[in-house]
Amino acid sequence: MDLCPVCHESNLAFGHRQDIGIVTLWTKKDHILKKLQSHHYGIVGQLYSRDEGISCLIRNCLANKSIRHLVLCGIDLYNSGQALVALMNNGIDEQHKIIGVNNACVQKEIPQEAINTFRKNVQVHDLRHIKNYDELSSFIDQLPALDSYGNPEHFPDPQVQAVESWPTDPVGFKVVGATVGKAWLDILDMIMKFGLRKKTEYGNEMKEVINLMAVVTDEDPQQIKWEEYFNFTKEELQDYIPKILTNVDVQDVEYTYGKRLRSHFGKDQIQEMIEYLKKVPHTRRAVAVTWDVTKDLGNTKAPCLDLIQCLIQDEKLWMTVYFRSNDMFDAWPRNALALRHLQGEIASSLGLKLGSLCTLSSSAHIYEGSWTLAKKIIDDYHRIPSLELDPRGNFVISVENGRTAETNKILLKHYSPNGGLIDEISGITANEVMDKLLKKKSVSLVSHALYLGKELQKAQIALEEKRVYRQDQPLGT
């Protein structure tokens, strides 16, 4: 009886010995198949992941119970092989997690009883230590032939799981927007999607990401781009701006950011920063702080905005602001707009144009009381821009057909945002070109990378099939 896999059939290779399966992990199966004859195996495939991959392997084995041996070989790049060995040795716990392995589980649609049947009847032969794959055939020839252990078993497909927080890097997030309003939509979407739910010192909960960099590139502080989805009024903003810019006293408030920036320990840090920048425009010491080391550690009223730094570059004033803690729903838009005003005043005093405003929020969070409204704002207003220009430049792609296959190539001309040719990259395949782009760090936007991947694959097809390639157009004949 022929083997009938239920997962990833098109990625598998088939032979004539039905009781042998070969798992090549991250090593390309074709590389190992070159060392074997078809009578050495019934099925051969790779195993990349420790959860979905192992679950598919179990499904295929239980649907084809003539498979009694699994020969494990190849490079175990992400320990998927180690997870399979742990599964065979230890099984799974009540949450279907593989015992003895972090972040590895078996799909819950496969019952515990079925997994135990697989473990009892299939032998895994761990040959990951073998580097010379010529040795595999002699090992396989010594394996005893075993009969099927029962009728095929099939299980429901895995269901899409509702997740509270999407998987992502644990630290370091970036948002860029022309205006505060545009950046805020991306901030809300990012925290609601990737933020981890955790308790606060106030007894409620929040969703938090660590170290969120928000860059506002073009907001004019004198002509703010007002958005209807802002959760404050223009009057409230005008009332808030002096609390950042000036030494204003507010009734029943211990301090304002402006008060600490303008009179911290008797110093007007903003004015001193301006005077020093006039004398030493290349300085990296134009820093103002609000933190008071004598009393703020453990102080429940310690400032959230802790540091401001200004740098002059390219005849523009760039401002970076550090927040130890930042309520990105109720506070950040007002913070950013007021800080942009402060940046504008400093730039005007120095006769400079405005560079970007960059806020670095160590704990960037949204409190649970704002989750519903934040989701509504995202649903109603957040849109993917139709065109987003990569600040690292653009590419013109062409295909050059030489006299021989070796002289055929895909050519990329890299232009700066100002239009100057700054690099040329070529290769025979899309992967070769993409590897060079990665090494050079020539692309910064995900959307740009996806676009280039699509176009490079088209160019490779045109090269291989001798078709006409024109960028952004369907392939010609």
C-alpha positions as CSV (number, residue, x, y, z in Angstrom):
1,M,0.0,0.0,0.0
2,D,1.4,3.4,-0.9
3,L,1.9,5.9,1.8
4,C,-0.7,8.7,2.0
5,P,0.5,11.6,4.0
6,V,-2.1,14.1,5.3
7,C,0.4,17.1,5.8
8,H,2.8,18.8,3.4
9,E,2.7,16.0,0.8
10,S,4.2,18.2,-1.9
11,N,7.3,18.7,0.3
12,L,8.0,15.0,0.8
13,A,9.9,12.4,-1.2
14,F,8.7,8.8,-1.5
15,G,10.5,5.5,-1.8
16,H,9.7,1.8,-1.6
17,R,10.5,0.7,2.0
18,Q,7.3,1.6,3.7
19,D,8.4,1.1,7.3
20,I,11.2,3.7,7.1
21,G,10.8,7.5,7.4
22,I,13.8,9.8,7.3
23,V,13.7,13.2,9.1
24,T,16.4,15.5,7.7
25,L,15.6,18.5,10.1
26,W,17.1,21.7,8.6
27,T,19.3,19.9,6.1
28,K,17.7,19.9,2.6
29,K,16.3,16.5,2.0
30,D,17.7,16.4,-1.6
31,H,21.2,16.6,-0.2
32,I,20.6,13.4,1.9
33,L,18.5,11.6,-0.8
34,K,21.6,11.7,-3.0
35,K,23.3,9.3,-0.6
36,L,20.4,6.8,-0.6
37,Q,18.5,4.4,-2.9
38,S,14.7,4.3,-3.0
39,H,14.7,0.9,-1.2
40,H,16.2,2.6,1.9
41,Y,13.1,4.7,2.7
42,G,9.3,5.1,2.3
43,I,9.1,8.8,3.0
44,V,11.6,11.6,3.5
45,G,11.0,15.1,4.8
46,Q,12.5,18.0,6.8
47,L,11.4,19.1,10.3
48,Y,11.7,22.8,10.9
49,S,9.5,23.7,13.9
50,R,9.1,22.2,17.3
51,D,5.3,22.4,17.4
52,E,3.6,22.6,14.0
53,G,6.3,20.5,12.4
54,I,6.2,17.7,15.0
55,S,2.4,17.7,15.0
56,C,2.4,17.2,11.2
57,L,4.9,14.4,11.5
58,I,2.7,12.6,14.1
59,R,-0.4,13.1,11.9
60,N,1.5,11.6,8.9
61,C,2.7,8.6,10.9
62,L,-0.6,7.9,12.5
63,A,-2.3,8.1,9.1
64,N,0.3,5.6,7.8
65,K,1.0,3.1,10.5
66,S,3.3,1.1,8.3
67,I,6.0,3.7,9.3
68,R,7.8,2.1,12.2
69,H,11.2,3.7,12.1
70,L,12.1,7.4,12.0
71,V,15.8,8.0,11.2
72,L,16.7,11.5,12.6
73,C,19.6,13.2,10.8
74,G,20.8,16.5,9.5
75,I,21.4,19.9,11.1
76,D,19.3,20.6,14.2
77,L,19.3,24.3,13.7
78,Y,16.4,25.2,16.1
79,N,16.3,22.0,18.2
80,S,13.3,20.5,16.5
81,G,15.1,17.2,16.5
82,Q,15.8,17.5,20.2
83,A,12.1,18.2,20.8
84,L,11.2,15.1,18.9
85,V,13.6,13.0,20.9
86,A,12.1,14.5,24.1
87,L,8.6,13.7,23.0
88,M,9.5,10.1,22.4
89,N,11.2,9.9,25.8
90,N,8.9,12.0,28.0
91,G,5.6,12.5,26.2
92,I,3.4,15.5,26.8
93,D,1.8,17.1,29.8
94,E,-1.9,18.1,30.3
95,Q,-1.4,21.2,28.2
96,H,0.0,19.2,25.4
97,K,3.5,20.7,26.0
98,I,6.4,18.4,25.3
99,I,7.9,17.5,28.6
100,G,11.5,18.7,29.0
101,V,11.5,21.3,26.2
102,N,10.6,25.0,26.4
103,N,8.1,26.4,23.9
104,A,7.2,23.1,22.2
105,C,3.8,21.5,22.1
106,V,1.7,19.1,20.1
107,Q,-1.6,20.3,18.6
108,K,-4.5,19.6,21.0
109,E,-6.6,18.1,18.2
110,I,-4.3,15.0,18.5
111,P,-5.4,13.1,21.6
112,Q,-3.0,12.1,24.3
113,E,-3.9,8.4,23.7
114,A,-3.0,8.7,20.0
115,I,0.3,10.4,20.8
116,N,1.1,7.5,23.2
117,T,0.2,5.0,20.4
118,F,2.7,6.8,18.2
119,R,5.4,6.8,20.9
120,K,4.9,3.1,21.6
121,N,5.0,1.8,18.0
122,V,7.5,4.1,16.2
123,Q,11.2,4.0,16.9
124,V,13.3,7.2,16.5
125,H,16.9,6.5,15.7
126,D,18.9,9.7,16.6
127,L,21.7,10.0,14.0
128,R,22.1,13.8,14.3
129,H,25.8,13.2,15.1
130,I,26.5,11.7,11.7
131,K,28.2,14.2,9.3
132,N,29.0,11.7,6.6
133,Y,25.6,10.8,5.1
134,D,27.1,7.9,3.2
135,E,26.8,6.0,6.5
136,L,23.0,6.2,6.5
137,S,22.4,3.4,4.0
138,S,24.4,0.8,6.0
139,F,22.6,1.8,9.2
140,I,19.1,1.5,7.5
141,D,20.0,-1.9,6.0
142,Q,20.4,-3.2,9.6
143,L,17.0,-2.0,10.8
144,P,14.5,-4.9,11.2
145,A,11.4,-4.8,8.9
146,L,8.3,-4.2,11.0
147,D,4.6,-4.6,10.1
148,S,1.9,-2.0,10.4
149,Y,0.5,-1.5,13.9
150,G,-3.1,-0.8,12.9
151,N,-5.6,1.2,10.9
152,P,-5.0,4.8,9.9
153,E,-6.1,7.5,12.3
154,H,-7.1,11.0,11.3
155,F,-7.8,14.1,13.4
156,P,-9.5,17.4,13.0
157,D,-7.4,20.2,11.5
158,P,-6.0,22.7,14.0
159,Q,-8.2,25.6,14.8
160,V,-7.1,29.3,14.7
161,Q,-6.5,30.2,18.3
162,A,-7.5,33.5,19.8
163,V,-4.4,35.1,21.2
164,E,-4.3,38.0,23.7
165,S,-0.8,39.1,22.6
166,W,0.8,38.2,19.3
167,P,4.3,36.7,19.4
168,T,7.1,39.3,18.7
169,D,10.5,40.4,19.9
170,P,10.4,41.0,23.6
171,V,11.9,44.4,23.4
172,G,12.4,47.2,20.9
173,F,9.5,48.6,18.8
174,K,9.5,51.4,16.3
175,V,6.8,53.6,14.9
176,V,7.3,56.4,12.4
177,G,4.6,58.9,11.5
178,A,4.6,62.3,9.7
179,T,2.3,63.6,12.4
180,V,1.5,62.8,16.0
181,G,-2.0,61.7,15.0
182,K,-0.7,59.2,12.4
183,A,2.0,57.8,14.7
184,W,-0.5,57.4,17.5
185,L,-2.7,55.1,15.4
186,D,0.3,52.8,14.8
187,I,1.2,53.0,18.5
188,L,-2.2,51.9,19.6
189,D,-2.3,49.1,17.1
190,M,1.1,47.9,18.1
191,I,0.4,47.8,21.9
192,M,-3.0,46.2,21.5
193,K,-1.6,43.5,19.3
194,F,1.8,42.8,20.9
195,G,1.5,44.2,24.4
196,L,1.7,41.8,27.3
197,R,-0.9,41.9,29.9
198,K,0.4,42.6,33.4
199,K,-0.5,44.2,36.7
200,T,0.3,47.8,37.7
201,E,1.1,49.4,41.0
202,Y,-2.4,50.9,41.0
203,G,-4.3,47.6,41.3
204,N,-5.5,47.5,37.6
205,E,-3.9,45.9,34.5
206,M,-2.3,47.2,31.4
207,K,-0.9,46.0,28.1
208,E,2.8,46.8,27.8
209,V,5.6,46.8,25.3
210,I,9.2,47.5,26.3
211,N,11.2,50.3,24.7
212,L,8.9,51.8,22.1
213,M,10.5,54.4,19.8
214,A,8.0,56.8,18.3
215,V,9.3,59.2,15.6
216,V,7.3,62.2,14.4
217,T,8.9,63.6,11.3
218,D,6.9,66.5,10.0
219,E,4.4,67.9,12.6
220,D,4.4,71.7,12.4
221,P,3.9,72.9,16.0
222,Q,2.3,76.1,14.7
223,Q,-0.2,74.3,12.5
224,I,-0.9,71.0,14.2
225,K,-2.6,68.3,12.1
226,W,-5.7,67.9,14.3
227,E,-7.4,64.5,14.2
228,E,-11.0,63.8,15.1
229,Y,-10.0,60.7,17.0
230,F,-7.9,62.6,19.5
231,N,-9.3,61.9,23.0
232,F,-8.8,65.5,24.1
233,T,-9.9,68.9,22.9
234,K,-7.8,71.7,21.4
235,E,-8.5,73.7,24.6
236,E,-7.2,70.9,26.8
237,L,-4.0,70.8,24.7
238,Q,-3.5,74.6,24.9
239,D,-3.9,74.2,28.7
240,Y,-1.3,71.4,28.8
241,I,1.4,72.9,26.6
242,P,2.6,75.5,29.2
243,K,3.1,72.6,31.7
244,I,5.9,71.4,29.4
245,L,7.3,74.7,28.1
246,T,7.2,77.0,31.1
247,N,7.8,77.2,34.9
248,V,4.1,77.5,35.5
249,D,2.6,76.6,38.9
250,V,-0.5,74.4,38.9
251,Q,-2.7,74.3,42.0
252,D,-2.6,71.0,43.9
253,V,0.1,69.6,41.6
254,E,3.5,68.9,43.2
255,Y,5.4,69.7,40.0
256,T,5.1,70.0,36.2
257,Y,7.6,68.8,33.6
258,G,8.1,72.4,32.7
259,K,8.8,73.4,36.3
260,R,11.6,70.8,36.6
261,L,13.0,71.6,33.2
262,R,13.0,75.4,33.9
263,S,13.9,75.5,37.6
264,H,15.3,72.1,38.7
265,F,17.8,72.9,41.5
266,G,17.5,76.5,40.4
267,K,18.5,75.8,36.8
268,D,16.6,76.8,33.7
269,Q,17.9,73.7,31.8
270,I,16.2,74.6,28.5
271,Q,17.7,78.1,28.3
272,E,21.2,76.8,29.3
273,M,20.8,74.1,26.6
274,I,20.1,76.8,24.0
275,E,23.0,78.9,25.1
276,Y,25.4,76.0,25.0
277,L,24.2,74.8,21.6
278,K,24.9,78.3,20.3
279,K,28.5,78.1,21.5
280,V,29.0,74.4,20.6
281,P,26.6,73.3,17.9
282,H,28.2,69.8,17.6
283,T,27.8,69.1,21.3
284,R,26.2,65.9,22.7
285,R,25.8,67.4,26.1
286,A,22.6,69.4,25.5
287,V,20.6,67.4,28.0
288,A,17.9,68.3,30.4
289,V,16.6,66.0,33.2
290,T,13.6,65.9,35.5
291,W,14.7,63.1,37.8
292,D,15.7,64.0,41.3
293,V,18.0,61.3,42.6
294,T,17.5,62.5,46.2
295,K,13.8,61.6,46.3
296,D,12.4,60.0,43.1
297,L,13.5,56.4,43.5
298,G,10.4,54.8,45.1
299,N,8.5,58.1,44.9
300,T,4.9,57.4,43.7
301,K,4.8,60.8,42.1
302,A,8.2,60.6,40.3
303,P,8.2,62.1,36.8
304,C,7.5,59.8,33.9
305,L,9.4,62.0,31.5
306,D,13.0,61.9,32.7
307,L,15.3,63.2,30.0
308,I,15.4,65.5,26.9
309,Q,18.4,65.7,24.6
310,C,18.9,67.9,21.6
311,L,21.3,67.4,18.7
312,I,22.1,69.5,15.7
313,Q,22.7,67.7,12.5
314,D,22.3,68.7,8.9
315,E,21.3,72.3,10.1
316,K,18.3,70.8,11.9
317,L,17.4,70.4,15.6
318,W,16.6,66.8,16.5
319,M,15.0,66.1,19.9
320,T,15.0,62.8,21.8
321,V,12.9,62.4,24.9
322,Y,13.1,59.4,27.4
323,F,10.0,58.3,29.4
324,R,10.5,55.7,32.1
325,S,6.7,55.1,31.9
326,N,4.2,56.3,29.3
327,D,0.5,56.0,29.1
328,M,0.3,55.8,25.3
329,F,-3.5,56.3,25.2
330,D,-4.2,59.2,27.5
331,A,-0.8,60.9,27.7
332,W,1.4,60.3,24.7
333,P,-0.4,62.4,22.1
334,R,-0.4,65.4,24.4
335,N,3.1,64.8,25.5
336,A,4.3,64.6,21.9
337,L,2.5,67.7,20.7
338,A,3.7,69.8,23.7
339,L,7.3,68.5,23.2
340,R,7.1,69.4,19.5
341,H,6.2,72.9,20.6
342,L,9.3,72.9,22.9
343,Q,11.4,71.6,20.1
344,G,10.1,74.4,17.8
345,E,11.0,77.0,20.4
346,I,14.5,75.7,20.8
347,A,15.0,75.4,17.1
348,S,13.7,79.0,16.5
349,S,16.1,80.4,19.2
350,L,19.0,78.7,17.3
351,G,17.7,79.7,13.8
352,L,17.4,76.0,12.8
353,K,14.8,73.9,11.0
354,L,13.0,71.1,12.8
355,G,14.3,67.6,12.6
356,S,12.3,64.7,13.9
357,L,11.0,64.3,17.4
358,C,11.8,60.9,18.9
359,T,10.2,59.6,22.1
360,L,11.7,56.5,23.8
361,S,9.1,55.0,26.1
362,S,10.6,52.2,28.3
363,S,7.2,51.0,29.6
364,A,4.8,51.9,26.8
365,H,1.4,50.9,27.9
366,I,-2.4,51.2,27.7
367,Y,-4.4,50.7,30.8
368,E,-7.3,48.2,30.7
369,G,-9.9,51.0,31.1
370,S,-8.9,52.3,27.7
371,W,-8.7,49.0,25.8
372,T,-12.2,49.1,24.3
373,L,-11.9,52.7,23.1
374,A,-8.4,52.1,21.8
375,K,-9.7,49.1,19.7
376,K,-12.5,51.2,18.4
377,I,-10.1,54.0,17.3
378,I,-7.9,51.3,15.6
379,D,-10.9,49.7,13.8
380,D,-12.4,53.1,12.7
381,Y,-9.2,55.0,11.6
382,H,-6.1,52.8,11.3
383,R,-5.3,52.2,7.6
384,I,-2.2,50.8,5.9
385,P,-0.7,53.6,3.7
386,S,-1.0,53.0,0.0
387,L,2.5,54.3,-0.6
388,E,5.4,54.4,1.9
389,L,8.8,55.5,0.8
390,D,11.8,53.7,2.2
391,P,14.2,56.2,3.8
392,R,17.1,54.0,2.7
393,G,16.2,54.4,-1.0
394,N,14.6,52.7,-4.0
395,F,15.6,50.1,-6.5
396,V,15.3,49.8,-10.3
397,I,15.3,46.1,-11.2
398,S,16.2,44.7,-14.6
399,V,17.2,41.3,-16.2
400,E,20.3,41.1,-18.3
401,N,20.5,38.1,-20.7
402,G,24.1,37.2,-21.6
403,R,25.4,34.8,-24.1
404,T,25.6,32.0,-21.6
405,A,23.7,31.0,-18.5
406,E,26.6,32.1,-16.4
407,T,26.4,35.6,-17.7
408,N,22.6,36.0,-17.2
409,K,21.8,38.1,-14.1
410,I,19.3,40.1,-12.1
411,L,20.5,43.6,-11.7
412,L,19.4,46.1,-9.0
413,K,20.3,49.7,-9.1
414,H,20.0,51.3,-5.7
415,Y,19.1,55.0,-5.7
416,S,19.1,57.3,-2.6
417,P,15.9,59.1,-1.7
418,N,17.4,62.2,-3.5
419,G,17.7,60.2,-6.7
420,G,21.5,59.5,-6.8
421,L,22.8,56.1,-7.8
422,I,24.6,54.7,-4.8
423,D,25.0,51.0,-5.4
424,E,24.5,48.1,-7.8
425,I,23.6,44.6,-6.8
426,S,23.4,41.6,-9.1
427,G,22.8,37.9,-8.8
428,I,21.6,34.9,-10.7
429,T,18.7,34.0,-8.3
430,A,16.3,36.0,-6.2
431,N,17.8,34.4,-3.0
432,E,21.3,35.5,-4.0
433,V,20.2,39.1,-4.5
434,M,18.1,39.1,-1.3
435,D,21.1,37.8,0.7
436,K,23.2,40.7,-0.5
437,L,20.4,43.2,0.3
438,L,20.2,41.8,3.9
439,K,24.0,42.0,4.3
440,K,24.1,45.6,3.1
441,K,21.0,46.5,5.2
442,S,19.6,48.3,2.1
443,V,16.0,48.0,3.1
444,S,14.2,49.3,6.3
445,L,10.5,48.8,5.6
446,V,8.7,45.5,5.7
447,S,6.4,46.6,2.9
448,H,9.5,47.4,0.7
449,A,11.1,44.1,1.5
450,L,7.9,42.2,0.5
451,Y,7.7,44.2,-2.7
452,L,11.3,43.4,-3.6
453,G,10.8,39.7,-2.8
454,K,7.9,39.6,-5.3
455,E,9.7,41.5,-8.0
456,L,12.9,39.5,-7.6
457,Q,11.1,36.2,-7.9
458,K,9.5,37.5,-11.1
459,A,12.9,38.5,-12.4
460,Q,14.3,35.0,-11.7
461,I,11.4,33.3,-13.6
462,A,12.0,35.7,-16.5
463,L,15.7,34.8,-16.5
464,E,15.1,31.0,-16.3
465,E,12.3,31.0,-18.9
466,K,13.8,33.6,-21.2
467,R,10.7,35.9,-20.8
468,V,10.5,39.6,-20.8
469,Y,10.7,41.3,-17.4
470,R,9.5,44.8,-16.7
471,Q,9.3,46.1,-13.1
472,D,5.8,46.4,-11.8
473,Q,4.4,44.7,-14.9
474,P,3.2,41.1,-15.6
475,L,5.8,38.9,-17.1
476,G,5.9,39.0,-20.9
477,T,6.3,36.1,-23.2
